[in-house]
Amino acid sequence: GILGLAFPEISVFKAPTLLESLNAQKQLDVPQFGLKLAYPSELSLGGINFDLIDADTLVWTPVTQKGFWQIGVEDITVNGVPATTAKSAIIDTGS
């Protein structure tokens, strides 16, 4: 993508990402970003906007393969019906 939130392992230029560059320059409180994809959308750099989420339901999950934002999943359903037997998924903003 234009902003480049993926890992440098898949970068065409093999360059540090925006987040890595800002973190190396000590411009971030924490090396995190948050995305709100509903209208109006929001990108938070250096942390997440806890005003937009229910912190009691927030689940942190590790990246299982660097490159894309790949995570392990237990189930993927659509309207309560299993959609796949895959045990991993890639989180992507779709841009």
N, CA, C and O atoms as a Tinker XYZ file with bonds, in Angstrom:
   380  protein
     1  N      0.805000   -1.178000    0.000000    73     2
     2  CA     0.000000    0.000000    0.000000    64     1     3
     3  C      0.859000    1.256000    0.000000    63     2     4     5
     4  O      2.076000    1.182000    0.170000    81     3
     5  N      0.242000    2.375000   -0.185000    73     3     6
     6  CA     0.957000    3.643000   -0.234000    64     5     7
     7  C      1.564000    3.985000    1.123000    63     6     8     9
     8  O      2.697000    4.462000    1.194000    81     7
     9  N      0.815000    3.744000    2.200000    73     7    10
    10  CA     1.333000    4.051000    3.526000    64     9    11
    11  C      2.327000    2.998000    3.986000    63    10    12    13
    12  O      3.303000    3.329000    4.659000    81    11
    13  N      2.103000    1.753000    3.644000    73    11    14
    14  CA     3.043000    0.700000    3.971000    64    13    15
    15  C      3.032000    0.271000    5.424000    63    14    16    17
    16  O      3.992000    0.528000    6.150000    81    15
    17  N      1.955000   -0.382000    5.867000    73    15    18
    18  CA     1.877000   -0.878000    7.232000    64    17    19
    19  C      2.252000   -2.353000    7.338000    63    18    20    21
    20  O      2.215000   -2.922000    8.429000    81    19
    21  N      2.609000   -2.975000    6.225000    73    19    22
    22  CA     3.063000   -4.366000    6.261000    64    21    23
    23  C      4.501000   -4.417000    6.777000    63    22    24    25
    24  O      5.112000   -3.379000    7.032000    81    23
    25  N      5.020000   -5.593000    6.925000    73    23    26
    26  CA     6.400000   -5.762000    7.380000    64    25    27
    27  C      7.374000   -5.533000    6.221000    63    26    28    29
    28  O      7.007000   -5.728000    5.063000    81    27
    29  N      8.611000   -5.121000    6.521000    73    27    30
    30  CA     9.579000   -4.866000    5.451000    64    29    31
    31  C      9.938000   -6.118000    4.659000    63    30    32    33
    32  O     10.457000   -6.009000    3.548000    81    31
    33  N      9.675000   -7.301000    5.200000    73    31    34
    34  CA     9.977000   -8.546000    4.484000    64    33    35
    35  C      9.267000   -8.635000    3.145000    63    34    36    37
    36  O      9.756000   -9.310000    2.239000    81    35
    37  N      8.122000   -7.969000    2.993000    73    35    38
    38  CA     7.404000   -8.033000    1.717000    64    37    39
    39  C      7.470000   -6.717000    0.952000    63    38    40    41
    40  O      6.804000   -6.557000   -0.071000    81    39
    41  N      8.260000   -5.789000    1.436000    73    39    42
    42  CA     8.398000   -4.500000    0.773000    64    41    43
    43  C      9.191000   -4.649000   -0.521000    63    42    44    45
    44  O     10.221000   -5.323000   -0.552000    81    43
    45  N      8.715000   -4.027000   -1.567000    73    43    46
    46  CA     9.441000   -4.019000   -2.833000    64    45    47
    47  C     10.794000   -3.335000   -2.658000    63    46    48    49
    48  O     11.785000   -3.728000   -3.273000    81    47
    49  N     10.820000   -2.305000   -1.807000    73    47    50
    50  CA    12.028000   -1.520000   -1.605000    64    49    51
    51  C     12.895000   -2.041000   -0.466000    63    50    52    53
    52  O     14.015000   -1.565000   -0.280000    81    51
    53  N     12.391000   -3.023000    0.311000    73    51    54
    54  CA    13.100000   -3.565000    1.488000    64    53    55
    55  C     13.489000   -2.447000    2.446000    63    54    56    57
    56  O     14.544000   -2.497000    3.078000    81    55
    57  N     12.643000   -1.456000    2.546000    73    55    58
    58  CA    12.894000   -0.293000    3.391000    64    57    59
    59  C     12.096000   -0.423000    4.687000    63    58    60    61
    60  O     11.090000   -1.131000    4.729000    81    59
    61  N     12.542000    0.257000    5.739000    73    59    62
    62  CA    11.765000    0.256000    6.977000    64    61    63
    63  C     10.375000    0.846000    6.741000    63    62    64    65
    64  O     10.196000    1.723000    5.896000    81    63
    65  N      9.413000    0.361000    7.487000    73    63    66
    66  CA     8.061000    0.886000    7.377000    64    65    67
    67  C      7.982000    2.246000    8.063000    63    66    68    69
    68  O      8.898000    2.652000    8.778000    81    67
    69  N      6.878000    2.936000    7.833000    73    67    70
    70  CA     6.655000    4.216000    8.497000    64    69    71
    71  C      6.712000    4.040000   10.010000    63    70    72    73
    72  O      7.353000    4.829000   10.704000    81    71
    73  N      6.047000    3.016000   10.519000    73    71    74
    74  CA     6.028000    2.766000   11.962000    64    73    75
    75  C      7.433000    2.494000   12.499000    63    74    76    77
    76  O      7.806000    3.014000   13.550000    81    75
    77  N      8.211000    1.684000   11.784000    73    75    78
    78  CA     9.590000    1.402000   12.213000    64    77    79
    79  C     10.440000    2.665000   12.212000    63    78    80    81
    80  O     11.225000    2.888000   13.134000    81    79
    81  N     10.290000    3.481000   11.196000    73    79    82
    82  CA    11.062000    4.723000   11.112000    64    81    83
    83  C     10.706000    5.678000   12.245000    63    82    84    85
    84  O     11.595000    6.250000   12.877000    81    83
    85  N      9.408000    5.854000   12.508000    73    83    86
    86  CA     8.988000    6.732000   13.597000    64    85    87
    87  C      9.459000    6.196000   14.944000    63    86    88    89
    88  O      9.876000    6.969000   15.806000    81    87
    89  N      9.396000    4.889000   15.132000    73    87    90
    90  CA     9.841000    4.288000   16.383000    64    89    91
    91  C     11.348000    4.455000   16.568000    63    90    92    93
    92  O     11.800000    4.758000   17.673000    81    91
    93  N     12.130000    4.262000   15.509000    73    91    94
    94  CA    13.586000    4.419000   15.589000    64    93    95
    95  C     13.973000    5.853000   15.937000    63    94    96    97
    96  O     15.003000    6.089000   16.569000    81    95
    97  N     13.141000    6.810000   15.523000    73    95    98
    98  CA    13.390000    8.221000   15.824000    64    97    99
    99  C     12.776000    8.641000   17.159000    63    98   100   101
   100  O     12.766000    9.825000   17.496000    81    99
   101  N     12.259000    7.661000   17.924000    73    99   102
   102  CA    11.662000    7.927000   19.243000    64   101   103
   103  C     10.468000    8.888000   19.155000    63   102   104   105
   104  O     10.260000    9.715000   20.043000    81   103
   105  N      9.690000    8.769000   18.075000    73   103   106
   106  CA     8.530000    9.630000   17.869000    64   105   107
   107  C      7.224000    9.005000   18.354000    63   106   108   109
   108  O      6.174000    9.647000   18.313000    81   107
   109  N      7.287000    7.742000   18.818000    73   107   110
   110  CA     6.080000    7.039000   19.235000    64   109   111
   111  C      6.153000    6.690000   20.717000    63   110   112   113
   112  O      7.220000    6.359000   21.233000    81   111
   113  N      5.014000    6.766000   21.394000    73   111   114
   114  CA     4.952000    6.319000   22.787000    64   113   115
   115  C      5.173000    4.814000   22.866000    63   114   116   117
   116  O      5.930000    4.331000   23.708000    81   115
   117  N      4.513000    4.086000   21.994000    73   115   118
   118  CA     4.673000    2.632000   21.881000    64   117   119
   119  C      4.654000    2.269000   20.399000    63   118   120   121
   120  O      4.020000    2.971000   19.611000    81   119
   121  N      5.329000    1.197000   19.999000    73   119   122
   122  CA     5.362000    0.823000   18.575000    64   121   123
   123  C      4.091000    0.081000   18.154000    63   122   124   125
   124  O      4.120000   -1.106000   17.833000    81   123
   125  N      2.986000    0.810000   18.166000    73   123   126
   126  CA     1.688000    0.239000   17.815000    64   125   127
   127  C      0.941000    1.200000   16.906000    63   126   128   129
   128  O      1.216000    2.400000   16.872000    81   127
   129  N     -0.010000    0.639000   16.171000    73   127   130
   130  CA    -0.949000    1.481000   15.445000    64   129   131
   131  C     -2.330000    0.875000   15.583000    63   130   132   133
   132  O     -2.477000   -0.324000   15.819000    81   131
   133  N     -3.330000    1.710000   15.436000    73   131   134
   134  CA    -4.708000    1.256000   15.480000    64   133   135
   135  C     -5.469000    1.797000   14.290000    63   134   136   137
   136  O     -5.218000    2.911000   13.831000    81   135
   137  N     -6.399000    1.002000   13.794000    73   135   138
   138  CA    -7.223000    1.406000   12.655000    64   137   139
   139  C     -8.694000    1.298000   13.008000    63   138   140   141
   140  O     -9.138000    0.295000   13.567000    81   139
   141  N     -9.441000    2.330000   12.682000    73   139   142
   142  CA   -10.899000    2.270000   12.724000    64   141   143
   143  C    -11.345000    2.328000   11.274000    63   142   144   145
   144  O    -11.079000    3.306000   10.576000    81   143
   145  N    -12.017000    1.293000   10.826000    73   143   146
   146  CA   -12.374000    1.209000    9.411000    64   145   147
   147  C    -13.789000    1.673000    9.110000    63   146   148   149
   148  O    -14.167000    1.773000    7.943000    81   147
   149  N    -14.577000    1.959000   10.136000    73   147   150
   150  CA   -15.927000    2.479000    9.929000    64   149   151
   151  C    -15.855000    3.997000    9.768000    63   150   152   153
   152  O    -14.870000    4.625000   10.156000    81   151
   153  N    -16.905000    4.575000    9.195000    73   151   154
   154  CA   -16.934000    6.024000    8.978000    64   153   155
   155  C    -17.216000    6.741000   10.284000    63   154   156   157
   156  O    -18.112000    6.314000   11.012000    81   155
   157  N    -16.515000    7.788000   10.618000    73   155   158
   158  CA   -15.308000    8.261000    9.947000    64   157   159
   159  C    -14.118000    7.408000   10.356000    63   158   160   161
   160  O    -13.976000    7.053000   11.526000    81   159
   161  N    -13.278000    7.085000    9.411000    73   159   162
   162  CA   -12.138000    6.219000    9.688000    64   161   163
   163  C    -11.074000    6.973000   10.465000    63   162   164   165
   164  O    -11.075000    8.203000   10.525000    81   163
   165  N    -10.154000    6.201000   11.066000    73   163   166
   166  CA    -9.092000    6.813000   11.873000    64   165   167
   167  C     -7.870000    5.904000   11.884000    63   166   168   169
   168  O     -7.994000    4.681000   11.960000    81   167
   169  N     -6.702000    6.507000   11.809000    73   167   170
   170  CA    -5.429000    5.814000   11.978000    64   169   171
   171  C     -4.732000    6.436000   13.172000    63   170   172   173
   172  O     -4.499000    7.644000   13.202000    81   171
   173  N     -4.399000    5.616000   14.155000    73   171   174
   174  CA    -3.676000    6.082000   15.339000    64   173   175
   175  C     -2.273000    5.507000   15.291000    63   174   176   177
   176  O     -2.110000    4.293000   15.172000    81   175
   177  N     -1.262000    6.350000   15.382000    73   175   178
   178  CA     0.126000    5.910000   15.411000    64   177   179
   179  C      0.682000    6.130000   16.811000    63   178   180   181
   180  O      0.446000    7.172000   17.422000    81   179
   181  N      1.427000    5.140000   17.320000    73   179   182
   182  CA     2.006000    5.259000   18.646000    64   181   183
   183  C      1.075000    4.790000   19.744000    63   182   184   185
   184  O      1.244000    5.168000   20.904000    81   183
   185  N      0.101000    3.976000   19.400000    73   183   186
   186  CA    -0.858000    3.450000   20.358000    64   185   187
   187  C     -2.213000    3.314000   19.701000    63   186   188   189
   188  O     -2.364000    3.508000   18.495000    81   187
   189  N     -3.190000    2.977000   20.514000    73   187   190
   190  CA    -4.553000    2.845000   19.999000    64   189   191
   191  C     -5.466000    3.795000   20.757000    63   190   192   193
   192  O     -5.181000    4.170000   21.894000    81   191
   193  N     -6.542000    4.173000   20.134000    73   191   194
   194  CA    -7.506000    5.086000   20.723000    64   193   195
   195  C     -8.524000    4.270000   21.523000    63   194   196   197
   196  O     -9.464000    3.707000   20.961000    81   195
   197  N     -8.323000    4.217000   22.836000    73   195   198
   198  CA    -9.197000    3.411000   23.686000    64   197   199
   199  C    -10.617000    3.972000   23.781000    63   198   200   201
   200  O    -11.511000    3.292000   24.286000    81   199
   201  N    -10.835000    5.177000   23.313000    73   199   202
   202  CA   -12.190000    5.732000   23.274000    64   201   203
   203  C    -13.046000    5.036000   22.215000    63   202   204   205
   204  O    -14.273000    5.123000   22.254000    81   203
   205  N    -12.409000    4.350000   21.276000    73   203   206
   206  CA   -13.129000    3.716000   20.174000    64   205   207
   207  C    -13.421000    2.236000   20.399000    63   206   208   209
   208  O    -14.110000    1.613000   19.592000    81   207
   209  N    -12.905000    1.669000   21.487000    73   207   210
   210  CA   -13.073000    0.229000   21.702000    64   209   211
   211  C    -13.542000   -0.056000   23.115000    63   210   212   213
   212  O    -13.491000    0.809000   23.989000    81   211
   213  N    -13.992000   -1.262000   23.321000    73   211   214
   214  CA   -14.302000   -1.761000   24.650000    64   213   215
   215  C    -13.063000   -2.522000   25.102000    63   214   216   217
   216  O    -12.828000   -3.647000   24.660000    81   215
   217  N    -12.274000   -1.917000   25.973000    73   215   218
   218  CA   -11.007000   -2.510000   26.406000    64   217   219
   219  C    -11.192000   -3.875000   27.045000    63   218   220   221
   220  O    -10.265000   -4.685000   27.039000    81   219
   221  N    -12.376000   -4.152000   27.598000    73   219   222
   222  CA   -12.636000   -5.447000   28.220000    64   221   223
   223  C    -12.743000   -6.572000   27.196000    63   222   224   225
   224  O    -12.570000   -7.740000   27.543000    81   223
   225  N    -13.024000   -6.235000   25.941000    73   223   226
   226  CA   -13.156000   -7.260000   24.907000    64   225   227
   227  C    -11.971000   -7.276000   23.939000    63   226   228   229
   228  O    -11.940000   -8.089000   23.015000    81   227
   229  N    -11.002000   -6.389000   24.143000    73   227   230
   230  CA    -9.816000   -6.351000   23.289000    64   229   231
   231  C     -8.994000   -7.621000   23.480000    63   230   232   233
   232  O     -8.693000   -8.010000   24.608000    81   231
   233  N     -8.635000   -8.259000   22.378000    73   231   234
   234  CA    -7.836000   -9.477000   22.424000    64   233   235
   235  C     -6.562000   -9.230000   21.620000    63   234   236   237
   236  O     -6.616000   -8.910000   20.433000    81   235
   237  N     -5.428000   -9.379000   22.279000    73   235   238
   238  CA    -4.142000   -9.266000   21.598000    64   237   239
   239  C     -3.772000  -10.651000   21.084000    63   238   240   241
   240  O     -3.863000  -11.635000   21.819000    81   239
   241  N     -3.362000  -10.728000   19.842000    73   239   242
   242  CA    -2.974000  -12.012000   19.267000    64   241   243
   243  C     -1.648000  -11.854000   18.538000    63   242   244   245
   244  O     -1.444000  -10.864000   17.836000    81   243
   245  N     -0.745000  -12.816000   18.693000    73   243   246
   246  CA     0.575000  -12.667000   18.062000    64   245   247
   247  C      0.533000  -12.878000   16.549000    63   246   248   249
   248  O     -0.290000  -13.630000   16.028000    81   247
   249  N      1.429000  -12.202000   15.874000    73   247   250
   250  CA     1.635000  -12.435000   14.444000    64   249   251
   251  C      2.349000  -13.776000   14.313000    63   250   252   253
   252  O      3.367000  -14.006000   14.965000    81   251
   253  N      1.817000  -14.661000   13.471000    73   251   254
   254  CA     2.395000  -16.001000   13.340000    64   253   255
   255  C      3.396000  -16.109000   12.198000    63   254   256   257
   256  O      4.203000  -17.038000   12.165000    81   255
   257  N      3.348000  -15.173000   11.271000    73   255   258
   258  CA     4.322000  -15.167000   10.173000    64   257   259
   259  C      4.533000  -13.730000    9.742000    63   258   260   261
   260  O      3.602000  -13.067000    9.283000    81   259
   261  N      5.773000  -13.245000    9.892000    73   259   262
   262  CA     6.060000  -11.873000    9.477000    64   261   263
   263  C      6.008000  -11.767000    7.961000    63   262   264   265
   264  O      6.275000  -12.727000    7.238000    81   263
   265  N      5.671000  -10.622000    7.522000    73   263   266
   266  CA     5.475000  -10.333000    6.103000    64   265   267
   267  C      4.127000   -9.663000    6.009000    63   266   268   269
   268  O      4.021000   -8.438000    5.946000    81   267
   269  N      3.099000  -10.488000    6.002000    73   267   270
   270  CA     1.734000   -9.996000    6.134000    64   269   271
   271  C      1.380000  -10.044000    7.620000    63   270   272   273
   272  O      2.129000  -10.606000    8.419000    81   271
   273  N      0.274000   -9.474000    7.980000    73   271   274
   274  CA    -0.214000   -9.547000    9.361000    64   273   275
   275  C     -0.988000  -10.853000    9.510000    63   274   276   277
   276  O     -2.217000  -10.847000    9.585000    81   275
   277  N     -0.262000  -11.980000    9.552000    73   275   278
   278  CA    -0.895000  -13.294000    9.648000    64   277   279
   279  C     -1.036000  -13.681000   11.111000    63   278   280   281
   280  O     -0.092000  -13.575000   11.894000    81   279
   281  N     -2.242000  -14.135000   11.464000    73   279   282
   282  CA    -2.527000  -14.553000   12.834000    64   281   283
   283  C     -3.176000  -15.930000   12.829000    63   282   284   285
   284  O     -3.723000  -16.358000   11.812000    81   283
   285  N     -3.117000  -16.616000   13.950000    73   283   286
   286  CA    -3.829000  -17.875000   14.109000    64   285   287
   287  C     -5.285000  -17.598000   14.451000    63   286   288   289
   288  O     -5.588000  -16.630000   15.149000    81   287
   289  N     -6.176000  -18.435000   13.969000    73   287   290
   290  CA    -7.596000  -18.295000   14.273000    64   289   291
   291  C     -8.157000  -19.645000   14.709000    63   290   292   293
   292  O     -7.658000  -20.698000   14.311000    81   291
   293  N     -9.198000  -19.597000   15.529000    73   291   294
   294  CA    -9.878000  -20.825000   15.944000    64   293   295
   295  C    -10.973000  -21.192000   14.952000    63   294   296   297
   296  O    -11.052000  -22.334000   14.499000    81   295
   297  N    -11.818000  -20.220000   14.616000    73   295   298
   298  CA   -12.931000  -20.445000   13.703000    64   297   299
   299  C    -13.189000  -19.186000   12.897000    63   298   300   301
   300  O    -12.954000  -18.074000   13.369000    81   299
   301  N    -13.670000  -19.367000   11.685000    73   299   302
   302  CA   -14.166000  -18.263000   10.871000    64   301   303
   303  C    -15.558000  -18.667000   10.415000    63   302   304   305
   304  O    -15.730000  -19.670000    9.722000    81   303
   305  N    -16.563000  -17.868000   10.813000    73   303   306
   306  CA   -17.938000  -18.182000   10.450000    64   305   307
   307  C    -18.597000  -16.988000    9.779000    63   306   308   309
   308  O    -18.202000  -15.842000    9.994000    81   307
   309  N    -19.592000  -17.267000    8.972000    73   307   310
   310  CA   -20.434000  -16.246000    8.353000    64   309   311
   311  C    -21.870000  -16.620000    8.701000    63   310   312   313
   312  O    -22.355000  -17.687000    8.324000    81   311
   313  N    -22.539000  -15.730000    9.422000    73   311   314
   314  CA   -23.911000  -16.005000    9.889000    64   313   315
   315  C    -23.995000  -17.326000   10.648000    63   314   316   317
   316  O    -24.971000  -18.066000   10.527000    81   315
   317  N    -22.951000  -17.612000   11.435000    73   315   318
   318  CA   -22.939000  -18.818000   12.253000    64   317   319
   319  C    -22.547000  -20.089000   11.531000    63   318   320   321
   320  O    -22.508000  -21.157000   12.141000    81   319
   321  N    -22.253000  -19.994000   10.240000    73   319   322
   322  CA   -21.885000  -21.171000    9.445000    64   321   323
   323  C    -20.375000  -21.151000    9.219000    63   322   324   325
   324  O    -19.834000  -20.130000    8.795000    81   323
   325  N    -19.677000  -22.275000    9.496000    73   323   326
   326  CA   -18.227000  -22.308000    9.256000    64   325   327
   327  C    -17.911000  -21.945000    7.802000    63   326   328   329
   328  O    -18.502000  -22.492000    6.871000    81   327
   329  N    -16.972000  -21.014000    7.627000    73   327   330
   330  CA   -16.618000  -20.543000    6.284000    64   329   331
   331  C    -15.357000  -21.208000    5.746000    63   330   332   333
   332  O    -15.124000  -21.214000    4.537000    81   331
   333  N    -14.544000  -21.765000    6.636000    73   331   334
   334  CA   -13.290000  -22.377000    6.216000    64   333   335
   335  C    -12.771000  -23.266000    7.338000    63   334   336   337
   336  O    -13.192000  -23.155000    8.489000    81   335
   337  N    -11.862000  -24.134000    6.980000    73   335   338
   338  CA   -11.179000  -24.942000    7.999000    64   337   339
   339  C     -9.782000  -24.402000    8.259000    63   338   340   341
   340  O     -9.030000  -24.980000    9.044000    81   339
   341  N     -9.431000  -23.304000    7.609000    73   339   342
   342  CA    -8.101000  -22.699000    7.783000    64   341   343
   343  C     -7.890000  -22.320000    9.241000    63   342   344   345
   344  O     -8.835000  -21.955000    9.941000    81   343
   345  N     -6.678000  -22.407000    9.681000    73   343   346
   346  CA    -6.346000  -22.052000   11.059000    64   345   347
   347  C     -5.458000  -20.812000   11.132000    63   346   348   349
   348  O     -4.855000  -20.528000   12.167000    81   347
   349  N     -5.385000  -20.077000   10.021000    73   347   350
   350  CA    -4.665000  -18.806000   10.016000    64   349   351
   351  C     -5.387000  -17.851000    9.074000    63   350   352   353
   352  O     -6.121000  -18.264000    8.177000    81   351
   353  N     -5.154000  -16.555000    9.308000    73   351   354
   354  CA    -5.786000  -15.529000    8.475000    64   353   355
   355  C     -4.840000  -14.345000    8.375000    63   354   356   357
   356  O     -3.998000  -14.134000    9.249000    81   355
   357  N     -4.982000  -13.588000    7.323000    73   355   358
   358  CA    -4.202000  -12.367000    7.135000    64   357   359
   359  C     -5.126000  -11.179000    7.354000    63   358   360   361
   360  O     -6.171000  -11.070000    6.713000    81   359
   361  N     -4.737000  -10.290000    8.261000    73   359   362
   362  CA    -5.499000   -9.089000    8.538000    64   361   363
   363  C     -5.015000   -8.008000    7.568000    63   362   364   365
   364  O     -3.818000   -7.732000    7.492000    81   363
   365  N     -5.938000   -7.402000    6.833000    73   363   366
   366  CA    -5.552000   -6.418000    5.818000    64   365   367
   367  C     -6.630000   -5.349000    5.735000    63   366   368   369
   368  O     -7.817000   -5.649000    5.860000    81   367
   369  N     -6.223000   -4.113000    5.524000    73   367   370
   370  CA    -7.184000   -3.014000    5.428000    64   369   371
   371  C     -7.890000   -3.000000    4.073000    63   370   372   373
   372  O     -8.916000   -2.339000    3.918000    81   371
   373  N     -7.355000   -3.716000    3.103000    73   371   374
   374  CA    -8.009000   -3.800000    1.815000    64   373   375
   375  C     -7.708000   -2.660000    0.877000    63   374   376   377
   376  O     -8.320000   -2.557000   -0.187000    81   375
   377  N     -6.772000   -1.794000    1.250000    73   375   378
   378  CA    -6.490000   -0.657000    0.370000    64   377   379
   379  C     -5.411000   -1.006000   -0.625000    63   378   380
   380  O     -5.038000   -0.172000   -1.450000    81   379
